[in-house]
């Protein structure tokens, strides 16, 4: 009996998390995710995994330790994020927080797959390389499938208002998990970094 009640509460929590993401985003009128603003760099965040598919994920850009809400990323979706060129930090939060670093150029498009990470219990925003030995690369059949089969979303006007009400909560989450991420080795950080050369 106790097990049934516990499972019901877990499922309710997952439903509420997913519902939150759905209420913040809307299907984009555009179906093209790689249109680049010539003065900005573009990062396309994608999510496509049946594992933990019911858990909501929010994506943020961090500037001077302050969070900017990029959008909610339900499973089977993608978000186009335009940003200024230079060095960046991104956080994905879904039950736990994880990070991706980036160095991006204007008039270039970059890709990241936000995938379940068993090590943290959260979701890892992972660079998709232009080419090379990483299994997350633009030559793979997975990449082509992610681009084709994910739905492009954009924020509703009310999304930023929602974030302002919840900013303090996510700021605390960032501070807790960022302190852990900073202790990773240089190699581990490199694996989580979008390079200039990954842009197309």
PyMOL commands that set and color helices and strands:
alter all, ss='L'
color gray80, all
select helices_A, chain A and resi 2-24+141-149+159-181+186-191+196-198
alter helices_A, ss='H'
color red, helices_A
select strands_A, chain A and resi 25-27+41-47+58-63+66-72+77-83+86-93+97-104+109-117+122-128+151-155+193-194
alter strands_A, ss='S'
color yellow, strands_A
deselect
rebuild
show_as cartoon
